[in-house]
C-alpha cells in the first residue's frame, strides 16, 4: 500500500477511487467527515512487467481486496472505459475494471462508474483537461503536500474519481429524467424516508 498505510476504523465514509488498467492501476482513498474530505492513501499497482494477462487480473483482485480489508471503504468510484480505436485495449481495460468491481462488491462496497470526461469536468471544470491539471487540482482540494505528489498520474486519476463521487453525493437529486413520482422514487432510493 502507499505512504499513509494504516488500519482505519469505520467512523466515517471512505471512498475508494480506481483508475483501472492492466499495466498500471491507480488507486486512491478519501475519508469524508461531514463536509471535510481528506486523502488516506494513494498509489499505483505496477503490472507492466507481468506477461500473463490472467495473473495481472489476479493481482488487481488481490490489491482491491487488500484495500477493502485495510480501509473498509463504503463506496467505490471507478473510471469507466472510454471508447477508442483499439478494440484489444478496450477489452483488456474492461476486464481490469470488471475484476476490480467484483473484488469491491465481494467486500460489500457499493460501486459507481464515471466517464473520464465527467471526472475531469467535476475536478477542473473542463472535460478535456490534461492529467497534470487534474493532479494539481486534486492536490489543492485534498491539501496533499507537494512531496507526496511523486506518484504516477494514475494515482491522482483514481483520487479524482473518488473526489468526483464525493461531489456527486452532495447533489440534492441524482440526475435522470423522472416522468413521474414512481420514476423519481426508483431513480432516487436514498431520498426516500
N, C-alpha and C positions, 0 to 999 in steps of 0.2 A: 504494500500500500504506500501512499505518498507521505509527505512531510509531517502532516498533522495526524498520523495514525494514533487513534485512541478508541477505547471502548466507550460507546455512548449509551446513556440511559434514555429511555423513551419518555422524555419530559416535554418534548416539543416536536413539531412536524419536521421531518427530514426528507428532502427531495434529492433523489439520485438522478443525475443527468448523464446520458451516454451519447457519445458520438461514435456510432458503430463503424467498424472496419475490420478487414481480415489481415491487414498489415499493421495497423495502429488503431487501437480502440481507446478513445479518450473517455475518462470518467471524472465526474465532479460531484461533490455533495455539499448542499447548503442546508443550514438549520434555520427554521422560521420560529421566532418567538414574538407573537403579536405582529407588529409592523417592522420588527427588527429582523434582518436577514444577514447571515454571515457564512463564510466558507468553512467547511470542516476538513475537506481533503480534495485533492485533485491529482491526476496522474494519467499516464499512458501505458496501456498494456502493449508491449512490443511483441509482435507476432511475425514480423517480416523475415526472420531467419528460419522459421519453421517451414518445411516443404510440404508436409501432408496437410491438405485443407481441412480434413476432419479433426486432426489434432489441434488445429487453430480454433475450431469451433468448441472443442472440449475446453481449451484454455479460457475462452470467452465465458463459457458457462461457469467454470470454477471461479473466475475472477468476480463475476456478478454475484454468485452465491456468497463468496467471502465478504464482499462489500455489504451485502444484505445482513449477513450474520454479525458483522462487526458494528455497523452503524444503525441498523434497524430502520431503514427508510420506510416511509409510509407511501411514497409515490415515486414512480419512475417517469421522467420526461426523456424521450428518445427522439433523435433526429430521424425523420422519415427518409427512405432512399429517394434520391432525385432521379428523374428520368434523363438518361444520357444516351449517347450513340452506341456505347459499348455494352452489349447485352450481357456478356460474361461477367463484367464488373458489377452490373446491377444485380445479377443472380447471386454473386458472392456476398455483396453487401446485404441483400435481403436475407440470406442465410444467417449472417452475423447478427443482424437485427433480431431475427426470429429466435435465435438461441438466447440472446440477452433478455428478450421479453419473457421467454419461457422460464428462465432461471429466476427472474424477479417475481413472476407470478407464483412460482413454487414456494416462494418465501412470503406470500400474501401481500405483495406490493401492487398497488393499482398502477396502471400504465396509461400514459397519454403520449401520443405521437404528434410531432410538429414538423412541418415542412421547413427546410433550411431558410427560405425567404422570410417566413413568419418569425423565426427566431431572430434573424438579423434585424428585421423591422422592429421587433419588440425591444431589442437591446440598443440599436443605434438610430432607429427612425428611418433606415434605408435598407430595403430588402436586398440590395445588391452590394452591401458593404463588404469590404475586404476582411479577411480573418484577423488581420492585425488591428483593425478598428474595433472589431468585436472584443478582442482580447483586452484592449486598453479600456473600453467602457466597462467590461466586467471587472477589471482590476479596480476601477474607481467605485463602482456600485458596491462592491464587497470589501472595499478597503484592504486589498491584498498588497502587502509590501512588494516593491519592485523586485527585490532579490528572490522572491518566490515565483516570479514570472519567467523562469528559465525553462519551463516545461514546453513541450511541443504544443502547437496551436490546437491539437486535437483535445487536449485537456480543457483549454479555455472555451472551445466549442461546446464541450459537454457541460461546463458550468453555465454557459449561455442558454442551453436547453433547459436546465434546471431553473435558472432565473426567469426565463420566458414563462415557464409554468407557474412560478410564483406570481408573476404579473397577471397572468390569465385567471388565476384563482381569485384574485381580488376584484375582478369584474363582477358587477351585480347579477348579470344574467349571461348564460352561455349563449354563444352565437348560434343561430339556426332560425329557420323561418317557421315559427309556430302559427298554424292556421286556426287553432282552437285551444281551449284550456287543456284538453286532453293531450294535444301535441306539446304544449308548454310543459305540462307535468312529466311527460315522457322524456323530453329533452333536458329537463332541469330537476332530476330527482332530489338533489341536495337542497333545493329551495322549498321542499315540502316539509311541513312540521310533523 
